[in-house]
Amino acid sequence: MLTYGDPDDEEEDAPAEEEEEEEEEEEEEDLIDPLEAIRTKCEQTEHCVHTKERLELCEARVSSRSSTEEDCTEELFDFLHARDHCVAHKLFHNVK
């Protein structure tokens, strides 16, 4: 293979490209998903706290038993429904 110029020139270009990629990654990490922030706030509302407590009690009850047919699907759906209901009312006010 024939090369033109000094092979060291190619090695100098690589670190500059890596620095640019690192800067772009840092900028992307600073972005915060508004949905996650709103979900966190909604999980702290009274209704969501109540449904989450019911879910946690069910999970504790199910995990304490060695063999059971019970699962916590209903409690999980109740919690997710309560949280998503809260989120639905707040999300689009924050999206531009």
JOGIPE-V798867 format. One record per residue. N is the residue number from 0. SS is DSSP state (a for helix, b for strand, c for the rest). Layout:
N/SS  N/SS
//
This chain:
0/c  1/c  2/c  3/c  4/c  5/c  6/a  7/a  8/a  9/a  10/a  11/a  12/a  13/a  14/a  15/a  16/a  17/a  18/a  19/a  20/a  21/a  22/a  23/a  24/a  25/a  26/a  27/a  28/a  29/c  30/c  31/c  32/c  33/a  34/a  35/a  36/a  37/a  38/a  39/a  40/a  41/a  42/c  43/c  44/c  45/a  46/a  47/a  48/a  49/a  50/a  51/a  52/a  53/a  54/a  55/a  56/a  57/a  58/a  59/a  60/a  61/a  62/a  63/a  64/c  65/c  66/c  67/c  68/c  69/c  70/c  71/c  72/a  73/a  74/a  75/a  76/a  77/a  78/a  79/a  80/a  81/a  82/a  83/a  84/a  85/a  86/a  87/a  88/a  89/a  90/a  91/a  92/a  93/a  94/c  95/c
//
